[in-house]
Amino acid sequence: MADVMTPTEGEGADLRDLLAERLGVPKHAKWFEVRFALGEPVTVRCAYMASLRPEPSDDDEDPEPQAGNRGLDG
């Protein structure tokens, strides 16, 4: 039986960091799931811990996404 991989150490942490960076998962996500299905785009779902949710930006150079834009959860 293969060793259990965890997201907090060793290869599991390396894989988590790589996926999070490449897929744009926010740093304060509590968890994220990635789905790879044949003939479909890769999809990502994630959840925030309420106390760690990033505050909205008031910066004009970083506007809020407009309705209709697809985010991480599609």
PyMOL Python script that loads the backbone (N, CA, C, O; Angstrom):
from pymol import cmd

cmd.read_pdbstr("""\
ATOM      1  N   MET A   1       0.846  -1.190   0.000  1.00  0.00           N
ATOM      2  CA  MET A   1       0.000   0.000   0.000  1.00  0.00           C
ATOM      3  C   MET A   1       0.889   1.250   0.000  1.00  0.00           C
ATOM      4  O   MET A   1       1.901   1.296   0.699  1.00  0.00           O
ATOM      5  N   ALA A   2       0.511   2.245  -0.774  1.00  0.00           N
ATOM      6  CA  ALA A   2       1.288   3.483  -0.878  1.00  0.00           C
ATOM      7  C   ALA A   2       1.191   4.290   0.418  1.00  0.00           C
ATOM      8  O   ALA A   2       0.216   4.187   1.162  1.00  0.00           O
ATOM      9  N   ASP A   3       2.228   5.094   0.666  1.00  0.00           N
ATOM     10  CA  ASP A   3       2.208   5.983   1.826  1.00  0.00           C
ATOM     11  C   ASP A   3       1.087   7.002   1.663  1.00  0.00           C
ATOM     12  O   ASP A   3       0.760   7.411   0.550  1.00  0.00           O
ATOM     13  N   VAL A   4       0.507   7.401   2.783  1.00  0.00           N
ATOM     14  CA  VAL A   4      -0.547   8.416   2.771  1.00  0.00           C
ATOM     15  C   VAL A   4       0.103   9.783   2.596  1.00  0.00           C
ATOM     16  O   VAL A   4       1.059  10.120   3.295  1.00  0.00           O
ATOM     17  N   MET A   5      -0.420  10.565   1.661  1.00  0.00           N
ATOM     18  CA  MET A   5       0.093  11.902   1.405  1.00  0.00           C
ATOM     19  C   MET A   5      -0.785  12.898   2.152  1.00  0.00           C
ATOM     20  O   MET A   5      -2.010  12.834   2.060  1.00  0.00           O
ATOM     21  N   THR A   6      -0.172  13.813   2.887  1.00  0.00           N
ATOM     22  CA  THR A   6      -0.934  14.850   3.592  1.00  0.00           C
ATOM     23  C   THR A   6      -0.570  16.212   3.019  1.00  0.00           C
ATOM     24  O   THR A   6       0.540  16.392   2.519  1.00  0.00           O
ATOM     25  N   PRO A   7      -1.496  17.184   3.082  1.00  0.00           N
ATOM     26  CA  PRO A   7      -1.226  18.494   2.497  1.00  0.00           C
ATOM     27  C   PRO A   7      -0.340  19.392   3.350  1.00  0.00           C
ATOM     28  O   PRO A   7      -0.077  20.534   2.973  1.00  0.00           O
ATOM     29  N   THR A   8       0.124  18.893   4.492  1.00  0.00           N
ATOM     30  CA  THR A   8       0.896  19.746   5.384  1.00  0.00           C
ATOM     31  C   THR A   8       2.381  19.416   5.446  1.00  0.00           C
ATOM     32  O   THR A   8       3.149  20.147   6.071  1.00  0.00           O
ATOM     33  N   GLU A   9       2.803  18.309   4.795  1.00  0.00           N
ATOM     34  CA  GLU A   9       4.218  17.970   4.869  1.00  0.00           C
ATOM     35  C   GLU A   9       4.672  17.167   3.655  1.00  0.00           C
ATOM     36  O   GLU A   9       3.869  16.531   2.973  1.00  0.00           O
ATOM     37  N   GLY A  10       5.962  17.212   3.404  1.00  0.00           N
ATOM     38  CA  GLY A  10       6.569  16.417   2.337  1.00  0.00           C
ATOM     39  C   GLY A  10       6.000  16.701   0.958  1.00  0.00           C
ATOM     40  O   GLY A  10       5.703  17.846   0.615  1.00  0.00           O
ATOM     41  N   GLU A  11       5.852  15.621   0.160  1.00  0.00           N
ATOM     42  CA  GLU A  11       5.363  15.753  -1.219  1.00  0.00           C
ATOM     43  C   GLU A  11       3.946  16.323  -1.269  1.00  0.00           C
ATOM     44  O   GLU A  11       3.603  17.033  -2.214  1.00  0.00           O
ATOM     45  N   GLY A  12       3.128  16.025  -0.276  1.00  0.00           N
ATOM     46  CA  GLY A  12       1.765  16.570  -0.241  1.00  0.00           C
ATOM     47  C   GLY A  12       1.770  18.084  -0.152  1.00  0.00           C
ATOM     48  O   GLY A  12       0.993  18.753  -0.834  1.00  0.00           O
ATOM     49  N   ALA A  13       2.640  18.627   0.686  1.00  0.00           N
ATOM     50  CA  ALA A  13       2.743  20.087   0.814  1.00  0.00           C
ATOM     51  C   ALA A  13       3.287  20.701  -0.470  1.00  0.00           C
ATOM     52  O   ALA A  13       2.830  21.760  -0.900  1.00  0.00           O
ATOM     53  N   ASP A  14       4.274  20.028  -1.088  1.00  0.00           N
ATOM     54  CA  ASP A  14       4.816  20.523  -2.353  1.00  0.00           C
ATOM     55  C   ASP A  14       3.738  20.559  -3.435  1.00  0.00           C
ATOM     56  O   ASP A  14       3.624  21.542  -4.167  1.00  0.00           O
ATOM     57  N   LEU A  15       2.954  19.496  -3.537  1.00  0.00           N
ATOM     58  CA  LEU A  15       1.881  19.418  -4.531  1.00  0.00           C
ATOM     59  C   LEU A  15       0.805  20.468  -4.251  1.00  0.00           C
ATOM     60  O   LEU A  15       0.332  21.134  -5.172  1.00  0.00           O
ATOM     61  N   ARG A  16       0.415  20.616  -2.966  1.00  0.00           N
ATOM     62  CA  ARG A  16      -0.574  21.630  -2.591  1.00  0.00           C
ATOM     63  C   ARG A  16      -0.102  23.008  -3.009  1.00  0.00           C
ATOM     64  O   ARG A  16      -0.865  23.762  -3.613  1.00  0.00           O
ATOM     65  N   ASP A  17       1.143  23.354  -2.701  1.00  0.00           N
ATOM     66  CA  ASP A  17       1.675  24.676  -3.038  1.00  0.00           C
ATOM     67  C   ASP A  17       1.699  24.905  -4.540  1.00  0.00           C
ATOM     68  O   ASP A  17       1.335  25.983  -5.010  1.00  0.00           O
ATOM     69  N   LEU A  18       2.126  23.897  -5.301  1.00  0.00           N
ATOM     70  CA  LEU A  18       2.178  24.012  -6.758  1.00  0.00           C
ATOM     71  C   LEU A  18       0.783  24.235  -7.342  1.00  0.00           C
ATOM     72  O   LEU A  18       0.583  25.148  -8.143  1.00  0.00           O
ATOM     73  N   LEU A  19      -0.181  23.402  -6.940  1.00  0.00           N
ATOM     74  CA  LEU A  19      -1.543  23.540  -7.457  1.00  0.00           C
ATOM     75  C   LEU A  19      -2.160  24.876  -7.054  1.00  0.00           C
ATOM     76  O   LEU A  19      -2.773  25.553  -7.879  1.00  0.00           O
ATOM     77  N   ALA A  20      -2.000  25.253  -5.798  1.00  0.00           N
ATOM     78  CA  ALA A  20      -2.585  26.508  -5.320  1.00  0.00           C
ATOM     79  C   ALA A  20      -2.037  27.693  -6.113  1.00  0.00           C
ATOM     80  O   ALA A  20      -2.787  28.591  -6.497  1.00  0.00           O
ATOM     81  N   GLU A  21      -0.730  27.689  -6.356  1.00  0.00           N
ATOM     82  CA  GLU A  21      -0.123  28.786  -7.109  1.00  0.00           C
ATOM     83  C   GLU A  21      -0.600  28.800  -8.557  1.00  0.00           C
ATOM     84  O   GLU A  21      -1.013  29.844  -9.062  1.00  0.00           O
ATOM     85  N   ARG A  22      -0.547  27.660  -9.226  1.00  0.00           N
ATOM     86  CA  ARG A  22      -0.903  27.592 -10.650  1.00  0.00           C
ATOM     87  C   ARG A  22      -2.384  27.832 -10.906  1.00  0.00           C
ATOM     88  O   ARG A  22      -2.751  28.371 -11.950  1.00  0.00           O
ATOM     89  N   LEU A  23      -3.252  27.432  -9.952  1.00  0.00           N
ATOM     90  CA  LEU A  23      -4.694  27.556 -10.150  1.00  0.00           C
ATOM     91  C   LEU A  23      -5.273  28.820  -9.529  1.00  0.00           C
ATOM     92  O   LEU A  23      -6.474  29.067  -9.642  1.00  0.00           O
ATOM     93  N   GLY A  24      -4.442  29.621  -8.879  1.00  0.00           N
ATOM     94  CA  GLY A  24      -4.909  30.884  -8.311  1.00  0.00           C
ATOM     95  C   GLY A  24      -5.759  30.717  -7.068  1.00  0.00           C
ATOM     96  O   GLY A  24      -6.648  31.533  -6.820  1.00  0.00           O
ATOM     97  N   VAL A  25      -5.510  29.681  -6.280  1.00  0.00           N
ATOM     98  CA  VAL A  25      -6.264  29.481  -5.048  1.00  0.00           C
ATOM     99  C   VAL A  25      -5.818  30.543  -4.043  1.00  0.00           C
ATOM    100  O   VAL A  25      -4.620  30.702  -3.811  1.00  0.00           O
ATOM    101  N   PRO A  26      -6.761  31.270  -3.443  1.00  0.00           N
ATOM    102  CA  PRO A  26      -6.386  32.312  -2.481  1.00  0.00           C
ATOM    103  C   PRO A  26      -5.614  31.739  -1.297  1.00  0.00           C
ATOM    104  O   PRO A  26      -5.858  30.607  -0.878  1.00  0.00           O
ATOM    105  N   LYS A  27      -4.684  32.522  -0.762  1.00  0.00           N
ATOM    106  CA  LYS A  27      -3.833  32.084   0.346  1.00  0.00           C
ATOM    107  C   LYS A  27      -4.641  31.717   1.589  1.00  0.00           C
ATOM    108  O   LYS A  27      -4.223  30.854   2.360  1.00  0.00           O
ATOM    109  N   HIS A  28      -5.792  32.360   1.794  1.00  0.00           N
ATOM    110  CA  HIS A  28      -6.577  32.130   3.004  1.00  0.00           C
ATOM    111  C   HIS A  28      -7.677  31.090   2.821  1.00  0.00           C
ATOM    112  O   HIS A  28      -8.630  31.053   3.600  1.00  0.00           O
ATOM    113  N   ALA A  29      -7.554  30.248   1.803  1.00  0.00           N
ATOM    114  CA  ALA A  29      -8.554  29.197   1.599  1.00  0.00           C
ATOM    115  C   ALA A  29      -8.426  28.137   2.695  1.00  0.00           C
ATOM    116  O   ALA A  29      -7.324  27.725   3.057  1.00  0.00           O
ATOM    117  N   LYS A  30      -9.569  27.711   3.209  1.00  0.00           N
ATOM    118  CA  LYS A  30      -9.595  26.646   4.215  1.00  0.00           C
ATOM    119  C   LYS A  30      -9.295  25.305   3.544  1.00  0.00           C
ATOM    120  O   LYS A  30      -8.580  24.471   4.099  1.00  0.00           O
ATOM    121  N   TRP A  31      -9.842  25.110   2.355  1.00  0.00           N
ATOM    122  CA  TRP A  31      -9.602  23.902   1.563  1.00  0.00           C
ATOM    123  C   TRP A  31      -9.858  24.221   0.098  1.00  0.00           C
ATOM    124  O   TRP A  31     -10.495  25.220  -0.238  1.00  0.00           O
ATOM    125  N   PHE A  32      -9.344  23.346  -0.769  1.00  0.00           N
ATOM    126  CA  PHE A  32      -9.697  23.442  -2.177  1.00  0.00           C
ATOM    127  C   PHE A  32      -9.717  22.056  -2.792  1.00  0.00           C
ATOM    128  O   PHE A  32      -8.993  21.154  -2.370  1.00  0.00           O
ATOM    129  N   GLU A  33     -10.565  21.910  -3.800  1.00  0.00           N
ATOM    130  CA  GLU A  33     -10.702  20.660  -4.545  1.00  0.00           C
ATOM    131  C   GLU A  33     -10.435  20.961  -6.010  1.00  0.00           C
ATOM    132  O   GLU A  33     -10.807  22.024  -6.507  1.00  0.00           O
ATOM    133  N   VAL A  34      -9.796  20.036  -6.698  1.00  0.00           N
ATOM    134  CA  VAL A  34      -9.530  20.181  -8.122  1.00  0.00           C
ATOM    135  C   VAL A  34     -10.140  18.977  -8.823  1.00  0.00           C
ATOM    136  O   VAL A  34      -9.961  17.840  -8.387  1.00  0.00           O
ATOM    137  N   ARG A  35     -10.862  19.230  -9.913  1.00  0.00           N
ATOM    138  CA  ARG A  35     -11.488  18.145 -10.669  1.00  0.00           C
ATOM    139  C   ARG A  35     -10.916  18.131 -12.077  1.00  0.00           C
ATOM    140  O   ARG A  35     -10.943  19.136 -12.787  1.00  0.00           O
ATOM    141  N   PHE A  36     -10.398  16.974 -12.467  1.00  0.00           N
ATOM    142  CA  PHE A  36      -9.910  16.741 -13.820  1.00  0.00           C
ATOM    143  C   PHE A  36     -10.830  15.696 -14.441  1.00  0.00           C
ATOM    144  O   PHE A  36     -10.803  14.532 -14.041  1.00  0.00           O
ATOM    145  N   ALA A  37     -11.643  16.099 -15.413  1.00  0.00           N
ATOM    146  CA  ALA A  37     -12.563  15.174 -16.079  1.00  0.00           C
ATOM    147  C   ALA A  37     -12.308  15.245 -17.585  1.00  0.00           C
ATOM    148  O   ALA A  37     -12.126  16.327 -18.143  1.00  0.00           O
ATOM    149  N   LEU A  38     -12.297  14.096 -18.226  1.00  0.00           N
ATOM    150  CA  LEU A  38     -12.058  14.045 -19.667  1.00  0.00           C
ATOM    151  C   LEU A  38     -13.080  14.881 -20.420  1.00  0.00           C
ATOM    152  O   LEU A  38     -14.279  14.793 -20.154  1.00  0.00           O
ATOM    153  N   GLY A  39     -12.615  15.681 -21.345  1.00  0.00           N
ATOM    154  CA  GLY A  39     -13.494  16.488 -22.176  1.00  0.00           C
ATOM    155  C   GLY A  39     -14.079  17.702 -21.475  1.00  0.00           C
ATOM    156  O   GLY A  39     -14.949  18.368 -22.038  1.00  0.00           O
ATOM    157  N   GLU A  40     -13.630  18.012 -20.265  1.00  0.00           N
ATOM    158  CA  GLU A  40     -14.140  19.169 -19.516  1.00  0.00           C
ATOM    159  C   GLU A  40     -12.970  20.021 -19.048  1.00  0.00           C
ATOM    160  O   GLU A  40     -11.855  19.524 -18.889  1.00  0.00           O
ATOM    161  N   PRO A  41     -13.229  21.320 -18.827  1.00  0.00           N
ATOM    162  CA  PRO A  41     -12.158  22.153 -18.274  1.00  0.00           C
ATOM    163  C   PRO A  41     -11.878  21.747 -16.821  1.00  0.00           C
ATOM    164  O   PRO A  41     -12.757  21.224 -16.134  1.00  0.00           O
ATOM    165  N   VAL A  42     -10.670  21.988 -16.372  1.00  0.00           N
ATOM    166  CA  VAL A  42     -10.325  21.751 -14.969  1.00  0.00           C
ATOM    167  C   VAL A  42     -11.147  22.720 -14.126  1.00  0.00           C
ATOM    168  O   VAL A  42     -11.234  23.906 -14.444  1.00  0.00           O
ATOM    169  N   THR A  43     -11.747  22.216 -13.054  1.00  0.00           N
ATOM    170  CA  THR A  43     -12.519  23.077 -12.169  1.00  0.00           C
ATOM    171  C   THR A  43     -11.914  23.044 -10.769  1.00  0.00           C
ATOM    172  O   THR A  43     -11.344  22.041 -10.340  1.00  0.00           O
ATOM    173  N   VAL A  44     -12.054  24.172 -10.070  1.00  0.00           N
ATOM    174  CA  VAL A  44     -11.529  24.312  -8.719  1.00  0.00           C
ATOM    175  C   VAL A  44     -12.633  24.865  -7.842  1.00  0.00           C
ATOM    176  O   VAL A  44     -13.316  25.822  -8.209  1.00  0.00           O
ATOM    177  N   ARG A  45     -12.803  24.252  -6.673  1.00  0.00           N
ATOM    178  CA  ARG A  45     -13.723  24.766  -5.651  1.00  0.00           C
ATOM    179  C   ARG A  45     -12.903  25.028  -4.410  1.00  0.00           C
ATOM    180  O   ARG A  45     -11.980  24.272  -4.108  1.00  0.00           O
ATOM    181  N   CYS A  46     -13.224  26.097  -3.678  1.00  0.00           N
ATOM    182  CA  CYS A  46     -12.508  26.355  -2.436  1.00  0.00           C
ATOM    183  C   CYS A  46     -13.434  27.043  -1.440  1.00  0.00           C
ATOM    184  O   CYS A  46     -14.459  27.614  -1.812  1.00  0.00           O
ATOM    185  N   ALA A  47     -13.053  26.977  -0.172  1.00  0.00           N
ATOM    186  CA  ALA A  47     -13.824  27.623   0.894  1.00  0.00           C
ATOM    187  C   ALA A  47     -12.867  28.426   1.761  1.00  0.00           C
ATOM    188  O   ALA A  47     -11.707  28.057   1.948  1.00  0.00           O
ATOM    189  N   TYR A  48     -13.382  29.531   2.284  1.00  0.00           N
ATOM    190  CA  TYR A  48     -12.614  30.391   3.176  1.00  0.00           C
ATOM    191  C   TYR A  48     -13.040  30.147   4.614  1.00  0.00           C
ATOM    192  O   TYR A  48     -14.183  29.775   4.882  1.00  0.00           O
ATOM    193  N   MET A  49     -12.111  30.361   5.531  1.00  0.00           N
ATOM    194  CA  MET A  49     -12.482  30.471   6.938  1.00  0.00           C
ATOM    195  C   MET A  49     -12.985  31.901   7.076  1.00  0.00           C
ATOM    196  O   MET A  49     -12.296  32.836   6.668  1.00  0.00           O
ATOM    197  N   ALA A  50     -14.161  32.085   7.637  1.00  0.00           N
ATOM    198  CA  ALA A  50     -14.788  33.404   7.687  1.00  0.00           C
ATOM    199  C   ALA A  50     -13.867  34.466   8.303  1.00  0.00           C
ATOM    200  O   ALA A  50     -13.843  35.605   7.837  1.00  0.00           O
ATOM    201  N   SER A  51     -13.121  34.106   9.329  1.00  0.00           N
ATOM    202  CA  SER A  51     -12.262  35.085   9.981  1.00  0.00           C
ATOM    203  C   SER A  51     -11.034  35.437   9.147  1.00  0.00           C
ATOM    204  O   SER A  51     -10.366  36.432   9.430  1.00  0.00           O
ATOM    205  N   LEU A  52     -10.729  34.651   8.139  1.00  0.00           N
ATOM    206  CA  LEU A  52      -9.547  34.898   7.314  1.00  0.00           C
ATOM    207  C   LEU A  52      -9.885  35.372   5.909  1.00  0.00           C
ATOM    208  O   LEU A  52      -8.984  35.564   5.093  1.00  0.00           O
ATOM    209  N   ARG A  53     -11.170  35.565   5.611  1.00  0.00           N
ATOM    210  CA  ARG A  53     -11.566  35.996   4.270  1.00  0.00           C
ATOM    211  C   ARG A  53     -10.957  37.357   3.967  1.00  0.00           C
ATOM    212  O   ARG A  53     -11.090  38.286   4.763  1.00  0.00           O
ATOM    213  N   PRO A  54     -10.293  37.483   2.826  1.00  0.00           N
ATOM    214  CA  PRO A  54      -9.665  38.766   2.492  1.00  0.00           C
ATOM    215  C   PRO A  54     -10.704  39.877   2.381  1.00  0.00           C
ATOM    216  O   PRO A  54     -11.821  39.657   1.912  1.00  0.00           O
ATOM    217  N   GLU A  55     -10.325  41.055   2.815  1.00  0.00           N
ATOM    218  CA  GLU A  55     -11.198  42.223   2.712  1.00  0.00           C
ATOM    219  C   GLU A  55     -11.240  42.694   1.264  1.00  0.00           C
ATOM    220  O   GLU A  55     -10.237  42.590   0.558  1.00  0.00           O
ATOM    221  N   PRO A  56     -12.399  43.217   0.800  1.00  0.00           N
ATOM    222  CA  PRO A  56     -12.468  43.742  -0.565  1.00  0.00           C
ATOM    223  C   PRO A  56     -11.484  44.889  -0.747  1.00  0.00           C
ATOM    224  O   PRO A  56     -11.227  45.651   0.185  1.00  0.00           O
ATOM    225  N   SER A  57     -10.947  45.005  -1.928  1.00  0.00           N
ATOM    226  CA  SER A  57      -9.971  46.049  -2.225  1.00  0.00           C
ATOM    227  C   SER A  57     -10.678  47.343  -2.593  1.00  0.00           C
ATOM    228  O   SER A  57     -11.660  47.331  -3.334  1.00  0.00           O
ATOM    229  N   ASP A  58     -10.171  48.472  -2.068  1.00  0.00           N
ATOM    230  CA  ASP A  58     -10.662  49.794  -2.457  1.00  0.00           C
ATOM    231  C   ASP A  58      -9.764  50.402  -3.523  1.00  0.00           C
ATOM    232  O   ASP A  58      -9.945  51.556  -3.913  1.00  0.00           O
ATOM    233  N   ASP A  59      -8.809  49.633  -3.987  1.00  0.00           N
ATOM    234  CA  ASP A  59      -7.825  50.087  -4.955  1.00  0.00           C
ATOM    235  C   ASP A  59      -8.449  50.125  -6.347  1.00  0.00           C
ATOM    236  O   ASP A  59      -9.005  49.127  -6.805  1.00  0.00           O
ATOM    237  N   ASP A  60      -8.359  51.277  -7.024  1.00  0.00           N
ATOM    238  CA  ASP A  60      -8.908  51.410  -8.382  1.00  0.00           C
ATOM    239  C   ASP A  60      -8.192  50.504  -9.374  1.00  0.00           C
ATOM    240  O   ASP A  60      -8.770  50.129 -10.395  1.00  0.00           O
ATOM    241  N   GLU A  61      -6.938  50.145  -9.089  1.00  0.00           N
ATOM    242  CA  GLU A  61      -6.197  49.280  -9.989  1.00  0.00           C
ATOM    243  C   GLU A  61      -6.574  47.811  -9.824  1.00  0.00           C
ATOM    244  O   GLU A  61      -6.185  46.981 -10.646  1.00  0.00           O
ATOM    245  N   ASP A  62      -7.325  47.475  -8.773  1.00  0.00           N
ATOM    246  CA  ASP A  62      -7.729  46.093  -8.509  1.00  0.00           C
ATOM    247  C   ASP A  62      -9.242  46.056  -8.270  1.00  0.00           C
ATOM    248  O   ASP A  62      -9.686  45.796  -7.152  1.00  0.00           O
ATOM    249  N   PRO A  63     -10.044  46.320  -9.330  1.00  0.00           N
ATOM    250  CA  PRO A  63     -11.501  46.390  -9.156  1.00  0.00           C
ATOM    251  C   PRO A  63     -12.102  45.029  -8.836  1.00  0.00           C
ATOM    252  O   PRO A  63     -11.525  43.988  -9.152  1.00  0.00           O
ATOM    253  N   GLU A  64     -13.280  45.054  -8.199  1.00  0.00           N
ATOM    254  CA  GLU A  64     -14.026  43.823  -7.913  1.00  0.00           C
ATOM    255  C   GLU A  64     -14.468  43.197  -9.232  1.00  0.00           C
ATOM    256  O   GLU A  64     -14.763  43.924 -10.181  1.00  0.00           O
ATOM    257  N   PRO A  65     -14.523  41.854  -9.319  1.00  0.00           N
ATOM    258  CA  PRO A  65     -15.012  41.216 -10.540  1.00  0.00           C
ATOM    259  C   PRO A  65     -16.469  41.593 -10.796  1.00  0.00           C
ATOM    260  O   PRO A  65     -17.253  41.757  -9.861  1.00  0.00           O
ATOM    261  N   GLN A  66     -16.815  41.725 -12.055  1.00  0.00           N
ATOM    262  CA  GLN A  66     -18.186  42.060 -12.404  1.00  0.00           C
ATOM    263  C   GLN A  66     -19.031  40.806 -12.474  1.00  0.00           C
ATOM    264  O   GLN A  66     -18.519  39.716 -12.728  1.00  0.00           O
ATOM    265  N   ALA A  67     -20.327  40.962 -12.248  1.00  0.00           N
ATOM    266  CA  ALA A  67     -21.238  39.809 -12.329  1.00  0.00           C
ATOM    267  C   ALA A  67     -21.112  39.157 -13.689  1.00  0.00           C
ATOM    268  O   ALA A  67     -20.955  39.835 -14.704  1.00  0.00           O
ATOM    269  N   GLY A  68     -21.180  37.852 -13.702  1.00  0.00           N
ATOM    270  CA  GLY A  68     -21.076  37.110 -14.951  1.00  0.00           C
ATOM    271  C   GLY A  68     -19.683  36.565 -15.200  1.00  0.00           C
ATOM    272  O   GLY A  68     -19.522  35.634 -15.989  1.00  0.00           O
ATOM    273  N   ASN A  69     -18.657  37.130 -14.536  1.00  0.00           N
ATOM    274  CA  ASN A  69     -17.324  36.559 -14.666  1.00  0.00           C
ATOM    275  C   ASN A  69     -17.269  35.254 -13.907  1.00  0.00           C
ATOM    276  O   ASN A  69     -17.853  35.132 -12.830  1.00  0.00           O
ATOM    277  N   ARG A  70     -16.582  34.294 -14.450  1.00  0.00           N
ATOM    278  CA  ARG A  70     -16.467  33.003 -13.798  1.00  0.00           C
ATOM    279  C   ARG A  70     -15.291  33.020 -12.843  1.00  0.00           C
ATOM    280  O   ARG A  70     -14.174  33.372 -13.224  1.00  0.00           O
ATOM    281  N   GLY A  71     -15.543  32.638 -11.602  1.00  0.00           N
ATOM    282  CA  GLY A  71     -14.486  32.574 -10.612  1.00  0.00           C
ATOM    283  C   GLY A  71     -13.939  31.180 -10.505  1.00  0.00           C
ATOM    284  O   GLY A  71     -14.099  30.378 -11.425  1.00  0.00           O
ATOM    285  N   LEU A  72     -13.296  30.873  -9.402  1.00  0.00           N
ATOM    286  CA  LEU A  72     -12.690  29.567  -9.197  1.00  0.00           C
ATOM    287  C   LEU A  72     -13.711  28.445  -9.189  1.00  0.00           C
ATOM    288  O   LEU A  72     -13.409  27.325  -9.603  1.00  0.00           O
ATOM    289  N   ASP A  73     -14.927  28.738  -8.717  1.00  0.00           N
ATOM    290  CA  ASP A  73     -15.910  27.669  -8.639  1.00  0.00           C
ATOM    291  C   ASP A  73     -16.877  27.687  -9.811  1.00  0.00           C
ATOM    292  O   ASP A  73     -17.968  27.123  -9.728  1.00  0.00           O
ATOM    293  N   GLY A  74     -16.489  28.320 -10.884  1.00  0.00           N
ATOM    294  CA  GLY A  74     -17.171  28.201 -12.129  1.00  0.00           C
ATOM    295  C   GLY A  74     -18.320  29.058 -12.411  1.00  0.00           C
ATOM    296  O   GLY A  74     -18.914  28.960 -13.485  1.00  0.00           O
TER     297      GLY A  74
END
""", "prot")
cmd.dss("prot")
cmd.show_as("cartoon", "prot")
cmd.util.cbc("prot")
cmd.orient("prot")
